[in-house]
Amino acid sequence: MSGTIREELEQREHQILSPWASFSDESRGRERQEEPCDIRPCYQRDRDRIVHCKAFRRLKDKTQVFLAPEGDHYRTRLTHTLEVSQIARTVSKCLHLNEDLTEAIALGHDLGHTPFGHAGERVLNRVCSGGFHHCEQSVRVVERLEKGGRGLNLTWEVRDGILNHKTSGQPATMEGKVVRLADKIAYVNHDIDDAIRGHILTEAEIPEEYAAVLGHSVKERLNTLIHDMVENSTPEDIRMSEEVERAMFGLRHFMFDHVYTNPVAKGEEYKAEAMVMFLFDYYSARPELMSEEYLRMIDEGEKPERVICDYIAGMTDRFATAKFKEYTIPEFWGVY
């Protein structure tokens, strides 16, 4: 047998994938050159690095929409990520795109999210002079923060897809475009499911103009949206039909008005914002309390406020809450 298993897999991609797919052996490469794996193509290797990194594991204790919900079945940032990955892989498989690249982008797209969801992001965006956006922070995680400051050294295509997964993003690859839409499909539908579970919304309250197009259950809507993506995408772009896209974004606006700003789901967010603001001020005055790897970044020339944002953004909801209690509640009060 000549060649490595990786080389055989790379050649197989050229035989089975669409001409507009991203081929592993045509990647623009990594920032730091390294020896290729003998059994895994580069995008599969990136996927594995993301799954094994610390930031990925912390997603299980980060808010998706509901802060500290009562019940075990609400989504977290990790389960959201897995649902995005599942939807994106299904579409990529149907379109004969590169599933490894798709999955790597999907699994890495939210690594930079703060504790307490977008509430934490809003605070850090206010206090950081350069701004703070989770898509950019996700790239910073894989380029700078993981592996003690070395980063994961991912391929250019994966980093591009992570950076451009937001609505206004323009991914350079078809796989990145799949993830960009899969993210919207996932959170609109699972947030409806969570809102119904939390008695904030009922299926009957979803406007009929959207339900008539997309379906009258989470299962029906997912089926409609995924099929529509597969049927309407072209070699030039990943897209939906005008009718289905209009209904999905209409439903998204409905969710912003009725769930994402609902006092039951979001009424406690001001407390979460206050905690994040306190932690930023506290570490600004006492940076020595941060982990050694972050202090090393300041010694290497990084701006302290940027590093403090990195440190707080990496916290889980639970860890941030514990630190807030540690710094604000006198220890002896715990005996009462």
Secondary structure per residue as TSV (DSSP state, phi and psi in degrees):
chain	resnum	aa	ss	phi	psi
A	1	M	-	360.0	122.2
A	2	S	-	-95.8	148.9
A	3	G	S	79.6	170.9
A	4	T	-	-92.6	166.6
A	5	I	H	-59.4	-40.5
A	6	R	H	-57.8	-45.1
A	7	E	H	-64.4	-36.7
A	8	E	H	-65.4	-41.3
A	9	L	H	-65.6	-38.0
A	10	E	H	-63.7	-40.7
A	11	Q	H	-68.1	-34.4
A	12	R	H	-64.0	-35.7
A	13	E	H	-55.8	-42.1
A	14	H	H	-67.0	-23.4
A	15	Q	H	-84.4	-31.8
A	16	I	H	-113.7	-18.8
A	17	L	S	-90.0	159.1
A	18	S	-	-66.5	153.6
A	19	P	T	-60.0	-24.5
A	20	W	T	-95.6	9.3
A	21	A	S	-75.2	165.8
A	22	S	-	-93.1	118.8
A	23	F	-	-92.4	136.6
A	24	S	G	-59.3	-38.0
A	25	D	G	-80.4	2.6
A	26	E	G	-115.1	14.4
A	27	S	-	-60.2	148.9
A	28	R	-	-73.5	-4.2
A	29	G	-	90.8	-169.4
A	30	R	B	-109.7	160.3
A	31	E	S	-62.9	-39.3
A	32	R	S	-111.8	123.0
A	33	Q	-	-66.4	139.7
A	34	E	-	-147.7	162.0
A	35	E	-	-68.1	129.2
A	36	P	-	-63.0	154.2
A	37	C	-	-71.7	147.5
A	38	D	S	-82.6	-13.9
A	39	I	S	-122.1	-19.0
A	40	R	S	-114.9	128.2
A	41	P	-	-62.3	162.9
A	42	C	H	-61.9	-37.2
A	43	Y	H	-73.4	-32.9
A	44	Q	H	-65.8	-38.9
A	45	R	H	-63.3	-39.7
A	46	D	H	-63.4	-43.7
A	47	R	H	-55.4	-46.5
A	48	D	H	-63.7	-39.8
A	49	R	H	-63.4	-39.8
A	50	I	H	-65.8	-46.8
A	51	V	H	-60.4	-33.1
A	52	H	H	-90.5	-2.2
A	53	C	S	-84.1	158.5
A	54	K	H	-65.4	-39.6
A	55	A	H	-60.6	-35.4
A	56	F	H	-65.8	-43.6
A	57	R	H	-63.8	-33.3
A	58	R	H	-70.3	-17.5
A	59	L	G	-61.0	-23.1
A	60	K	G	-66.7	-21.1
A	61	D	G	-114.8	31.0
A	62	K	S	-119.0	140.9
A	63	T	B	-64.2	139.0
A	64	Q	S	-92.9	-68.5
A	65	V	S	-126.2	-47.9
A	66	F	S	-89.9	126.7
A	67	L	S	-80.1	122.2
A	68	A	S	44.1	58.7
A	69	P	-	-68.3	152.4
A	70	E	S	-88.7	100.5
A	71	G	S	140.2	155.4
A	72	D	S	-95.7	-0.6
A	73	H	-	-106.5	5.9
A	74	Y	S	-80.5	150.2
A	75	R	-	-70.3	147.6
A	76	T	B	-112.8	178.2
A	77	R	H	-63.1	-30.2
A	78	L	H	-71.5	-46.7
A	79	T	H	-67.0	-33.3
A	80	H	H	-59.0	-46.6
A	81	T	H	-58.8	-42.4
A	82	L	H	-67.3	-36.0
A	83	E	H	-69.4	-38.4
A	84	V	H	-60.6	-44.7
A	85	S	H	-61.2	-42.6
A	86	Q	H	-64.3	-45.5
A	87	I	H	-64.2	-46.2
A	88	A	H	-64.1	-39.8
A	89	R	H	-66.8	-38.5
A	90	T	H	-59.9	-47.0
A	91	V	H	-64.9	-45.2
A	92	S	H	-61.9	-39.5
A	93	K	H	-62.4	-44.2
A	94	C	H	-65.4	-32.7
A	95	L	T	-93.0	4.0
A	96	H	T	58.5	42.4
A	97	L	-	-97.0	-179.6
A	98	N	-	-83.1	105.5
A	99	E	H	-66.2	-34.4
A	100	D	H	-63.7	-45.0
A	101	L	H	-64.6	-44.8
A	102	T	H	-56.6	-47.6
A	103	E	H	-66.7	-40.1
A	104	A	H	-61.0	-45.0
A	105	I	H	-62.4	-46.2
A	106	A	H	-62.4	-44.1
A	107	L	H	-70.2	-24.1
A	108	G	H	-99.0	-5.5
A	109	H	T	-67.5	-25.1
A	110	D	T	-115.3	19.5
A	111	L	T	-61.3	-24.0
A	112	G	T	-91.3	5.1
A	113	H	-	-66.5	144.7
A	114	T	-	-82.2	169.9
A	115	P	T	-65.4	152.9
A	116	F	T	64.4	28.3
A	117	G	T	61.7	-141.2
A	118	H	H	-70.4	-16.9
A	119	A	H	-62.7	-45.5
A	120	G	H	-66.4	-38.1
A	121	E	H	-62.4	-40.9
A	122	R	H	-60.6	-41.6
A	123	V	H	-64.9	-49.4
A	124	L	H	-65.0	-31.6
A	125	N	H	-66.6	-31.2
A	126	R	H	-75.1	-39.0
A	127	V	H	-90.9	-19.3
A	128	C	S	-90.4	122.3
A	129	S	T	-61.0	-29.7
A	130	G	T	-89.4	5.0
A	131	G	-	79.3	164.0
A	132	F	-	-143.1	120.1
A	133	H	-	-133.6	132.8
A	134	H	H	-62.5	-31.0
A	135	C	H	-66.7	-41.0
A	136	E	H	-69.0	-37.0
A	137	Q	H	-67.1	-33.2
A	138	S	H	-61.6	-40.1
A	139	V	H	-67.1	-40.4
A	140	R	H	-62.1	-36.2
A	141	V	I	-59.9	-47.6
A	142	V	I	-80.2	-22.2
A	143	E	I	-92.0	-30.7
A	144	R	I	-128.7	-42.2
A	145	L	I	-86.0	-33.0
A	146	E	T	-73.0	160.9
A	147	K	G	57.0	43.6
A	148	G	G	62.4	32.5
A	149	G	G	99.2	-5.4
A	150	R	T	-88.0	-21.4
A	151	G	-	73.9	179.1
A	152	L	-	-92.7	-8.9
A	153	N	-	53.6	54.3
A	154	L	-	-80.0	164.9
A	155	T	B	-68.7	159.1
A	156	W	H	-60.0	-39.9
A	157	E	H	-64.9	-38.1
A	158	V	H	-68.4	-44.6
A	159	R	H	-63.9	-38.3
A	160	D	H	-63.6	-42.9
A	161	G	H	-65.2	-39.5
A	162	I	H	-63.8	-46.1
A	163	L	H	-62.6	-36.5
A	164	N	T	-104.9	25.5
A	165	H	-	-80.5	-12.5
A	166	K	S	-70.7	167.3
A	167	T	T	-56.2	-40.4
A	168	S	T	-85.1	0.3
A	169	G	-	-72.8	158.5
A	170	Q	-	-129.4	80.5
A	171	P	-	-60.4	147.0
A	172	A	S	-82.1	-18.3
A	173	T	S	-113.7	157.4
A	174	M	H	-64.2	-35.4
A	175	E	H	-64.8	-39.5
A	176	G	H	-63.6	-36.9
A	177	K	H	-67.0	-35.7
A	178	V	H	-62.1	-46.9
A	179	V	H	-63.2	-39.9
A	180	R	H	-56.3	-45.0
A	181	L	H	-78.0	-35.8
A	182	A	H	-61.7	-34.2
A	183	D	H	-60.0	-45.7
A	184	K	H	-66.2	-44.4
A	185	I	H	-59.0	-44.3
A	186	A	H	-64.4	-53.4
A	187	Y	H	-73.0	-32.7
A	188	V	H	-62.1	-44.0
A	189	N	H	-77.1	-42.9
A	190	H	H	-74.8	-24.9
A	191	D	H	-71.2	-33.7
A	192	I	H	-62.5	-45.6
A	193	D	H	-58.8	-45.6
A	194	D	H	-67.4	-37.5
A	195	A	H	-66.0	-37.8
A	196	I	H	-66.3	-42.5
A	197	R	H	-62.0	-35.5
A	198	G	T	-87.3	8.2
A	199	H	T	60.6	30.4
A	200	I	S	-92.5	-25.6
A	201	L	-	-145.9	152.2
A	202	T	-	-121.2	156.7
A	203	E	G	-58.0	-34.5
A	204	A	G	-67.3	-21.0
A	205	E	G	-82.0	-12.2
A	206	I	S	-69.1	126.1
A	207	P	-	-53.3	134.1
A	208	E	H	-63.1	-28.5
A	209	E	H	-61.8	-28.9
A	210	Y	H	-90.2	-41.5
A	211	A	H	-63.5	-35.7
A	212	A	H	-63.4	-29.7
A	213	V	H	-88.2	-44.0
A	214	L	H	-95.2	-29.2
A	215	G	-	126.6	166.9
A	216	H	S	-109.7	21.4
A	217	S	S	-156.4	163.7
A	218	V	H	-58.5	-42.5
A	219	K	H	-60.8	-46.6
A	220	E	H	-64.1	-42.1
A	221	R	H	-65.9	-43.3
A	222	L	H	-60.9	-44.4
A	223	N	H	-60.2	-44.9
A	224	T	H	-63.5	-48.0
A	225	L	H	-66.8	-42.9
A	226	I	H	-67.9	-46.0
A	227	H	H	-60.9	-39.9
A	228	D	H	-65.6	-38.7
A	229	M	H	-61.3	-46.8
A	230	V	H	-63.4	-41.4
A	231	E	H	-75.7	-26.0
A	232	N	H	-107.9	-8.2
A	233	S	-	-71.5	149.4
A	234	T	B	-128.5	171.7
A	235	P	T	-60.4	-18.1
A	236	E	T	-90.4	-27.0
A	237	D	B	-162.2	156.2
A	238	I	-	-97.2	120.6
A	239	R	-	-150.8	171.4
A	240	M	-	-115.0	168.7
A	241	S	-	-68.1	156.0
A	242	E	H	-59.3	-42.2
A	243	E	H	-63.0	-46.7
A	244	V	H	-71.3	-40.8
A	245	E	H	-62.7	-42.1
A	246	R	H	-62.2	-41.3
A	247	A	H	-67.8	-40.2
A	248	M	H	-65.1	-45.9
A	249	F	H	-72.5	-27.7
A	250	G	H	-65.0	-41.5
A	251	L	H	-65.9	-36.5
A	252	R	H	-62.2	-44.3
A	253	H	H	-63.9	-38.4
A	254	F	H	-59.6	-41.4
A	255	M	H	-65.7	-38.8
A	256	F	H	-61.7	-38.6
A	257	D	H	-77.0	-32.8
A	258	H	H	-111.8	-16.8
A	259	V	T	-123.1	-53.5
A	260	Y	T	-66.3	-18.0
A	261	T	T	-116.1	11.5
A	262	N	-	-72.3	133.8
A	263	P	H	-63.7	-25.1
A	264	V	H	-69.1	-43.6
A	265	A	H	-81.0	-33.3
A	266	K	H	-119.4	1.8
A	267	G	T	-61.2	-24.6
A	268	E	T	-94.3	0.7
A	269	E	H	-62.3	-31.4
A	270	Y	H	-62.5	-30.5
A	271	K	H	-69.8	-41.0
A	272	A	H	-63.7	-42.7
A	273	E	H	-61.8	-40.4
A	274	A	H	-63.8	-38.3
A	275	M	H	-65.0	-44.9
A	276	V	H	-64.6	-40.5
A	277	M	H	-63.3	-42.4
A	278	F	H	-60.9	-46.0
A	279	L	H	-62.4	-39.2
A	280	F	H	-62.5	-47.4
A	281	D	H	-63.8	-39.7
A	282	Y	H	-65.6	-45.6
A	283	Y	H	-73.7	-25.8
A	284	S	H	-63.6	-36.1
A	285	A	H	-84.3	-24.0
A	286	R	-	-135.6	62.1
A	287	P	G	-61.2	-21.8
A	288	E	G	-64.8	-13.4
A	289	L	G	-80.0	-11.4
A	290	M	S	-76.0	166.9
A	291	S	-	-63.6	154.9
A	292	E	H	-59.0	-36.9
A	293	E	H	-64.6	-30.0
A	294	Y	H	-78.6	-36.3
A	295	L	H	-63.3	-35.3
A	296	R	H	-64.1	-35.8
A	297	M	H	-64.4	-38.4
A	298	I	H	-65.9	-41.8
A	299	D	H	-61.6	-29.1
A	300	E	T	-83.9	0.1
A	301	G	T	110.6	-1.0
A	302	E	-	-69.6	145.0
A	303	K	-	-65.1	132.9
A	304	P	H	-54.4	-42.5
A	305	E	H	-63.3	-34.3
A	306	R	H	-66.9	-42.5
A	307	V	H	-69.2	-37.2
A	308	I	H	-63.1	-41.8
A	309	C	H	-62.0	-40.6
A	310	D	H	-58.5	-45.3
A	311	Y	H	-64.2	-46.7
A	312	I	H	-68.1	-41.5
A	313	A	H	-61.0	-31.0
A	314	G	T	-77.0	-11.7
A	315	M	-	-71.4	148.5
A	316	T	-	-81.4	166.3
A	317	D	H	-55.4	-44.9
A	318	R	H	-64.9	-43.8
A	319	F	H	-67.1	-42.3
A	320	A	H	-62.0	-41.7
A	321	T	H	-64.7	-41.4
A	322	A	H	-63.7	-40.9
A	323	K	H	-66.8	-39.6
A	324	F	H	-60.3	-45.4
A	325	K	H	-63.7	-42.0
A	326	E	H	-60.4	-39.5
A	327	Y	H	-86.8	-12.7
A	328	T	H	-117.3	-24.8
A	329	I	S	-104.6	119.9
A	330	P	-	-54.8	139.2
A	331	E	G	-60.1	-38.4
A	332	F	G	-69.5	-17.9
A	333	W	G	-64.7	-20.6
A	334	G	G	-66.8	-13.8
A	335	V	G	-80.8	-12.8
A	336	Y	-	-91.9	360.0
